[in-house]
Amino acid sequence: MAVRYINIRRRPAKPQQGLMEVGPAVFPCALGRGGISALKREGDGATPLAVLCLLGGYRKYPLEAACSRLPVSEIRKDLGWCDAPSDPNYNRPVRLPYPASHERMLRADRLYDLCIVLDWNISERRRNRGSAIFLHIAKPGFQPTEGCVAVSPETMRRLLPHLSRQTRLRICR
């Protein structure tokens, strides 16, 4: 059964960490180093205060996405994500090498081994409003992200079969 809403609120006294409510279940998650912001800007490290659609995702291993209802593609070595506000491909996937500033999607720290693209500044893209806002794997201890929401690999595996294009991620304060 697909989940309709996932609610995320910050943990009391820990603005870079959150609690993710999925029905009656609650999971810890990491938030941006800038906490949650209604005025998200490129480079501020904040997680946007918003209701976000899930667009699809990327995975490193073929079996990881076998049970997903979302379109999920394998991460290639030449896959990047442009984070240069003045570039025409800002907040879009790009093929590496790429001349403008970008992130590599295939990472040694494995944070994007399972990565869901959230519709922040994608459908209606504006310069400097923020890029590469994903739901991805958390660092140990749920260290802050650069603005994404991150969960443990176990939580991601539990969530993945229940996520669809109809799922909404509600990020609250």
Order of alpha helices (4+ residues) and beta strands (2+ residues): beta-beta-beta-beta-beta-beta-beta-beta-beta-beta-beta-beta-beta-alpha-beta
